[in-house]
């Protein structure tokens, strides 16, 4: 008699679902498929020579330490570098404010583990990052879901749910995933003041902040929190916890992210991480430090911006040329994504079926909503991973799929 394993699963697993994006990536492995689905950086942006040099140096000079167990907080020179680099954007952090994680996804999981009890409410944008919902769902989160517009989350709709004391607000202010929108500076100030008024912390997730292609830099929420509320210390002890990653600027295969938070929060997160993986890969941290040090990352990011700006522009032009006039989309100032809004009569999941037949894939928009509803007329498109000629051809194919669904709907 075989074991019924499902009867042994914990209650929390009932809320765990596979990522629709991960499932779609299986389709992209088929020959000839053009993918706008995953948030994949371009392999053309990986600094291969720098990695090769870094690996040789780490093995030759630091093997005894880099191949050994390490501190849960992370490799100290890398944490110091992160703190110093973030100071360029006005974020004041010391070593004890920074913890290295195994990708920003682990940071989200640890945040959920630290703060969320079953039934706790979290305030999120609508739409929001699917990976965050997966992390928080595992701990039994419920949601207040606030719509966004071209300036980010609707701050005029935030105060009412804050009165119900959610555990925290989870926000992606820069080039949001999935919509590509950026939270305006005025709304950032409003959110910081509201967070302070109601005592609700903000989790600021910023994987794309360095990938700006046009417009002026806007201070992070963690900086505005310190400046607006005149914190006694210049360091990260306010209402905002900041999450960063190397996945979009160096390489996602490193699986390196970080958390900036008050020291007592970092100490508790360290305890939770110890039960998960003891520490992030020591060797990977050493290599990453050798890659980014001495001003290399600052110069490399300029290369990435030029590469992705071109691809964004190609996609925007192709959308104008090949998509029906009834369809609208965002114009992201940076990041990796744009958000397409279809006529409400269309279902993006049905369009996906037609698109797969045309050998092109995207992510239907309903995956990015915390609270289920009639949100089936959106699609997220990634422009970073495909070469310009493939972007143009893929949008042409996708335009055919959308057009055919429109004809069927209005026939």
LOBA-209971 format. One line per field, with one value per residue (C-alpha): x, y, z; residue in one letter. Coordinates in Angstrom, 1 decimal, padded with zeros to 4 digits, always signed. Layout:
LOBA-209971
xx	[X|...]
yy	[Y|...]
zz	[Z|...]
residuo	[A|...]
***
This chain:
LOBA-209971
xx	[+000.0|+001.5|+001.6|-001.0|+001.5|-001.1|-002.8|+000.5|+001.0|+000.7|-002.3|-000.2|+000.5|-003.2|-002.4|+000.7|+000.3|+002.8|+003.9|+002.2|+005.3|+007.4|+004.9|+005.1|+008.8|+008.5|+006.8|+009.7|+012.1|+010.3|+012.1|+010.9|+009.0|+009.4|+008.9|+007.7|+006.8|+009.6|+011.4|+014.7|+017.7|+019.4|+022.4|+024.0|+024.2|+026.1|+029.7|+031.3|+035.0|+034.6|+033.0|+035.9|+038.5|+036.6|+036.3|+040.0|+040.9|+038.6|+039.9|+043.5|+043.5|+040.4|+039.6|+040.0|+037.3|+035.1|+034.5|+033.8|+030.7|+030.0|+028.1|+024.3|+024.3|+026.5|+030.1|+031.2|+033.0|+029.9|+027.6|+029.9|+029.9|+026.1|+025.8|+028.3|+026.7|+023.2|+024.5|+024.8|+021.0|+020.6|+020.1|+022.1|+022.9|+025.6|+026.9|+024.3|+021.5|+022.3|+021.7|+022.4|+019.7|+019.5|+017.9|+015.3|+012.7|+014.2|+014.0|+010.2|+009.8|+011.7|+009.6|+006.5|+007.8|+008.7|+005.5|+002.6|+000.3|-002.6|-005.3|-003.2|-003.8|-001.1|-001.7|-000.5|-000.9|-003.4|-001.7|+001.5|+004.4|+003.3|+006.4|+005.5|+002.0|+003.4|+005.7|+003.0|+000.3|+002.4|+002.0|-001.7|-001.9|-005.1|-005.0|-006.1|-005.6|-005.4|-005.5|-002.7|-002.7|+000.0|+001.5|+001.5|-000.7|-003.8|-002.9|-006.4|-007.6|-004.8|-006.0|-009.1|-007.4|-004.6|-007.2|-007.7|-004.0|-002.5|+000.8|+002.7|+002.4|+004.3|+005.2|+007.4|+007.8|+010.2|+009.1|+006.7|+006.3|+004.0|+002.8|+006.0|+004.7|+006.6|+005.3|+005.4|+007.4|+004.3|+002.6|+005.8|+005.7|+002.0|+002.6|+005.5|+003.3|+000.4|+002.6|+003.8|+000.3|-001.1|+002.1|+002.1|+005.6|+006.4|+008.3|+010.0|+011.0|+013.4|+014.8|+014.7|+015.6|+019.0|+017.4|+016.0|+016.0|+014.4|+013.2|+014.7|+015.7|+013.1|+014.3|+013.4|+010.7|+013.4|+015.1|+011.9|+011.0|+014.2|+014.1|+010.4|+010.1|+013.4|+014.6|+017.1|+019.6|+020.8|+020.7|+018.0|+015.8|+012.5|+009.2|+010.7|+012.4|+014.2|+014.9|+017.5|+019.0|+021.9|+019.6|+018.8|+022.2|+024.7|+023.1|+020.0|+021.9|+023.9|+020.7|+021.9|+019.6|+019.7|+017.5|+018.2|+016.3|+016.8|+019.4|+016.8|+014.8|+018.0|+018.8|+015.4|+015.6|+019.1|+017.5|+014.9|+017.4|+019.5|+016.7|+016.3|+019.8|+022.3|+023.7|+023.8|+026.5|+029.9|+031.6|+028.9|+029.2|+032.9|+032.6|+029.9|+032.0|+035.0|+032.7|+031.0|+033.9|+036.1|+033.3|+032.6|+028.9|+028.2|+029.8|+028.2|+024.7|+025.1|+025.6|+022.5|+020.4|+021.4|+020.6|+017.2|+016.2|+016.6|+014.5|+011.8|+011.6|+011.4|+008.5|+006.6|+007.0|+005.9|+002.8|+001.8|+002.3|+000.8|-001.8|-005.5|-006.3|-008.6|-005.6|-003.6|-000.3|+002.0|+005.2|+007.7|+010.5|+012.7|+012.6|+011.8|+008.0|+005.1|+001.4|-001.2|-004.9|-007.3|-011.0|-012.9|-014.7|-011.4|-009.8|-006.0|-005.9|-007.8|-005.4|-002.5|-003.9|-004.0|-000.5|+001.0|-000.3|+001.6|+004.8|+004.8|+004.0|+003.3|+001.9|-001.9|-002.6|-005.0|-001.9|-000.8|-003.9|-004.0|-007.8|-009.5|-011.9|-012.7|-009.1|-008.7|-008.1|-004.5|-001.1|+002.4|+005.1|+008.9|+011.2|+014.7|+015.3|+014.6|+016.7|+015.1|+014.3|+012.6|+010.7|+009.3|+008.3|+006.9|+004.7|+003.5|+002.5|+000.8|-001.0|-002.5|-003.6|-005.3|-006.8|-008.3|-009.9|-011.4|-012.9|-014.4|-015.8|-017.5|-018.5]
yy	[+000.0|+003.3|+006.3|+009.1|+011.9|+014.7|+013.9|+014.7|+018.1|+021.1|+023.4|+026.2|+024.2|+024.5|+028.1|+027.4|+027.5|+027.1|+030.3|+030.7|+032.4|+029.3|+027.1|+029.3|+029.1|+025.5|+026.6|+029.0|+026.0|+024.9|+025.9|+029.0|+030.4|+034.1|+034.8|+038.0|+036.0|+035.9|+038.8|+037.6|+039.9|+039.5|+037.2|+039.9|+042.0|+039.5|+040.7|+037.4|+038.5|+040.2|+037.0|+034.9|+037.2|+037.3|+033.5|+033.0|+035.6|+034.2|+030.6|+031.8|+034.1|+033.4|+029.7|+028.9|+031.4|+031.4|+027.7|+027.6|+028.2|+031.9|+034.3|+034.3|+038.1|+037.7|+038.4|+041.6|+043.3|+042.8|+044.2|+047.2|+047.7|+047.6|+050.2|+052.5|+052.1|+052.8|+056.0|+057.4|+057.3|+058.9|+055.6|+055.8|+052.3|+050.7|+047.2|+046.1|+047.4|+045.0|+041.3|+039.2|+036.8|+034.1|+036.3|+039.0|+036.2|+034.8|+038.3|+038.3|+034.8|+035.9|+039.1|+036.9|+034.5|+037.4|+039.5|+037.4|+035.3|+033.4|+035.9|+039.0|+041.6|+043.1|+046.1|+045.6|+047.3|+046.0|+044.6|+043.6|+041.2|+037.6|+036.3|+038.4|+037.0|+033.5|+034.2|+035.9|+033.3|+030.6|+032.3|+032.8|+036.4|+038.2|+041.4|+045.0|+045.6|+049.2|+050.1|+051.8|+054.4|+056.1|+057.6|+054.4|+053.3|+055.5|+057.3|+058.7|+055.1|+054.0|+055.7|+053.7|+050.2|+051.7|+052.3|+048.6|+048.2|+045.9|+044.3|+046.2|+047.8|+046.1|+048.4|+048.5|+052.2|+052.1|+050.6|+048.3|+044.6|+044.0|+047.4|+049.3|+052.4|+054.6|+056.0|+059.8|+061.8|+063.5|+060.2|+058.9|+061.7|+061.0|+057.3|+058.0|+060.4|+058.0|+055.1|+057.2|+058.4|+054.8|+053.0|+050.7|+049.8|+049.9|+047.1|+048.8|+046.3|+047.9|+045.4|+047.8|+051.2|+051.5|+050.7|+054.1|+055.0|+058.5|+061.0|+062.1|+059.9|+059.9|+059.4|+056.0|+055.7|+054.8|+058.2|+060.2|+058.5|+059.7|+063.2|+064.0|+062.7|+064.0|+060.7|+061.2|+059.0|+059.3|+055.5|+053.0|+052.9|+054.3|+052.9|+051.4|+048.1|+048.1|+045.1|+045.0|+042.5|+041.9|+039.8|+042.6|+044.3|+041.5|+038.1|+036.3|+033.0|+034.4|+034.4|+037.4|+039.9|+042.0|+043.6|+047.0|+047.4|+048.5|+046.4|+044.6|+043.6|+042.3|+040.3|+038.6|+037.9|+036.4|+033.9|+032.9|+032.6|+030.3|+027.7|+028.0|+027.8|+028.8|+031.5|+032.5|+030.9|+032.2|+031.6|+033.4|+036.4|+036.6|+036.4|+039.1|+041.4|+041.1|+041.8|+044.9|+046.6|+049.5|+051.2|+048.4|+048.1|+051.8|+051.6|+048.3|+049.6|+052.3|+049.5|+047.7|+050.9|+051.5|+047.9|+047.8|+051.3|+050.2|+047.1|+049.0|+051.5|+048.8|+047.1|+050.4|+051.2|+047.6|+047.9|+051.0|+049.3|+045.9|+046.2|+047.2|+050.8|+049.5|+048.3|+050.5|+050.1|+051.8|+053.6|+052.6|+054.9|+052.0|+048.4|+045.3|+045.4|+047.1|+046.5|+046.0|+046.8|+045.1|+045.8|+044.3|+041.9|+040.1|+037.4|+037.4|+033.7|+032.9|+035.2|+033.3|+030.1|+031.8|+033.3|+030.0|+028.8|+031.7|+030.7|+033.7|+033.8|+036.4|+036.4|+037.0|+039.8|+038.0|+036.3|+039.6|+040.4|+039.5|+039.4|+037.5|+039.4|+040.2|+041.2|+039.1|+041.8|+042.6|+041.2|+041.7|+042.0|+041.7|+043.5|+042.9|+039.3|+039.2|+040.8|+043.8|+041.8|+039.1|+041.7|+043.2|+039.7|+038.6|+041.7|+041.1|+037.6|+038.7|+041.4|+038.8|+036.8|+039.8|+040.9|+037.4|+037.5|+040.9|+039.7|+036.6|+038.7|+041.2|+038.8]
zz	[+000.0|-001.1|+001.2|+000.8|+001.0|+000.4|+003.8|+005.5|+003.9|+006.2|+006.0|+004.6|+001.4|+000.4|-000.5|-002.4|-006.2|-009.1|-010.7|-014.0|-015.3|-014.4|-016.2|-019.3|-019.4|-020.3|-023.6|-024.3|-024.5|-027.7|-031.0|-032.7|-029.7|-029.0|-025.3|-023.6|-020.5|-018.0|-016.4|-017.8|-018.2|-021.5|-021.6|-023.7|-020.5|-018.4|-017.8|-018.7|-018.7|-015.3|-013.9|-015.3|-013.7|-010.4|-010.2|-010.8|-008.2|-005.6|-006.1|-006.2|-003.3|-001.1|-001.5|+002.2|+003.1|+000.0|+000.1|+003.8|+005.8|+006.4|+008.5|+008.1|+007.7|+004.6|+003.5|+005.3|+002.4|+000.1|+002.8|+003.2|-000.5|-000.7|+002.1|+000.4|-003.0|-001.8|-000.2|-003.7|-003.8|-000.4|+001.5|+004.7|+006.0|+008.1|+008.2|+010.8|+008.6|+005.7|+005.3|+002.2|+001.0|-001.6|-004.1|-003.4|-003.5|-000.2|+001.2|+000.5|+002.1|+005.2|+005.4|+005.3|+007.9|+010.2|+010.0|+008.8|+010.9|+009.2|+008.4|+008.7|+006.1|+003.8|+001.6|-002.0|-005.3|-007.9|-009.9|-008.0|-008.2|-008.4|-006.5|-003.5|-003.4|-003.6|-000.6|+001.5|+000.7|+002.2|+005.6|+005.3|+004.2|+003.3|+001.3|+000.9|-002.8|-004.0|-007.7|-009.5|-012.3|-014.4|-011.2|-009.2|-006.3|-005.8|-002.5|-002.3|-001.7|+000.7|+004.0|+004.5|+004.5|+006.7|+009.4|+009.6|+010.5|+007.9|+008.9|+006.2|+002.8|+000.0|-002.8|-006.0|-006.6|-009.6|-012.9|-011.2|-012.0|-013.8|-015.0|-015.6|-013.8|-011.4|-008.2|-008.4|-005.9|-004.5|-003.8|-002.2|+000.3|+000.9|+001.6|+004.0|+006.0|+006.0|+007.1|+010.0|+010.9|+011.1|+012.3|+009.3|+007.9|+004.2|+002.4|-000.5|-003.2|-005.7|-008.2|-011.1|-009.6|-011.4|-014.8|-015.6|-019.4|-019.2|-016.7|-013.4|-010.5|-007.7|-004.1|-002.6|+000.0|+002.6|+001.9|+002.0|+005.3|+006.9|+005.5|+005.9|+009.4|+010.6|+012.1|+014.9|+013.3|+009.7|+009.4|+008.4|+011.5|+010.2|+008.9|+005.6|+004.9|+001.6|-000.7|-003.4|-005.8|-008.2|-010.5|-012.9|-012.9|-012.8|-013.3|-011.8|-011.6|-008.7|-006.5|-004.5|-002.9|+000.2|+002.9|+004.5|+007.8|+011.5|+013.3|+015.5|+012.5|+010.8|+013.9|+013.8|+010.1|+010.6|+013.1|+010.5|+007.7|+009.8|+009.8|+006.1|+004.6|+007.3|+004.9|+001.2|-000.8|+000.4|-002.9|-004.8|-002.5|-002.9|-006.7|-006.7|-004.6|-007.0|-009.9|-008.6|-006.7|-008.0|-009.8|-012.2|-011.6|-012.1|-015.6|-016.4|-015.6|-018.2|-020.8|-019.6|-019.8|-023.4|-024.3|-022.7|-023.8|-027.4|-026.8|-025.0|-027.9|-030.5|-028.6|-028.2|-031.9|-032.8|-030.6|-032.4|-035.8|-035.2|-032.4|-032.9|-031.9|-029.1|-027.2|-024.8|-023.0|-020.5|-021.4|-018.8|-018.0|-017.0|-015.8|-017.8|-018.5|-019.9|-019.3|-022.0|-021.4|-023.8|-024.3|-021.4|-023.7|-024.3|-022.1|-022.2|-021.3|-024.5|-026.4|-024.9|-026.5|-029.8|-029.2|-028.5|-031.8|-033.3|-031.3|-029.0|-025.3|-022.6|-019.0|-018.7|-016.3|-013.9|-012.2|-010.7|-008.6|-004.9|-004.8|-007.7|-009.9|-013.5|-014.4|-017.4|-020.0|-019.3|-020.3|-019.1|-021.8|-021.1|-023.5|-022.0|-023.1|-026.8|-029.6|-031.4|-034.5|-032.4|-030.4|-033.7|-035.0|-031.7|-031.4|-035.0|-034.1|-030.9|-032.8|-035.1|-032.0|-030.4|-033.7|-034.3|-030.8|-031.5|-034.7|-033.0|-030.2|-032.4|-035.1]
residuo	[X|X|X|X|X|X|X|X|X|X|X|X|X|X|X|X|X|X|X|X|X|X|X|X|X|X|X|X|X|X|X|X|X|X|X|X|X|X|X|X|X|X|X|X|X|X|X|X|X|X|X|X|X|X|X|X|X|X|X|X|X|X|X|X|X|X|X|X|X|X|X|X|X|X|X|X|X|X|X|X|X|X|X|X|X|X|X|X|X|X|X|X|X|X|X|X|X|X|X|X|X|X|X|X|X|X|X|X|X|X|X|X|X|X|X|X|X|X|X|X|X|X|X|X|X|X|X|X|X|X|X|X|X|X|X|X|X|X|X|X|X|X|X|X|X|X|X|X|X|X|X|X|X|X|X|X|X|X|X|X|X|X|X|X|X|X|X|X|X|X|X|X|X|X|X|X|X|X|X|X|X|X|X|X|X|X|X|X|X|X|X|X|X|X|X|X|X|X|X|X|X|X|X|X|X|X|X|X|X|X|X|X|X|X|X|X|X|X|X|X|X|X|X|X|X|X|X|X|X|X|X|X|X|X|X|X|X|X|X|X|X|X|X|X|X|X|X|X|X|X|X|X|X|X|X|X|X|X|X|X|X|X|X|X|X|X|X|X|X|X|X|X|X|X|X|X|X|X|X|X|X|X|X|X|X|X|X|X|X|X|X|X|X|X|X|X|X|X|X|X|X|X|X|X|X|X|X|X|X|X|X|X|X|X|X|X|X|X|X|X|X|X|X|X|X|X|X|X|X|X|X|X|X|X|X|X|X|X|X|X|X|X|X|X|X|X|X|X|X|X|X|X|X|X|X|X|X|X|X|X|X|X|X|X|X|X|X|X|X|X|X|X|X|X|X|X|X|X|X|X|X|X|X|X|X|X|X|X|X|X|X|X|X|X|X|X|X|X|X|X|X|X|X|X|X|X|X|X|X|X|X]
***
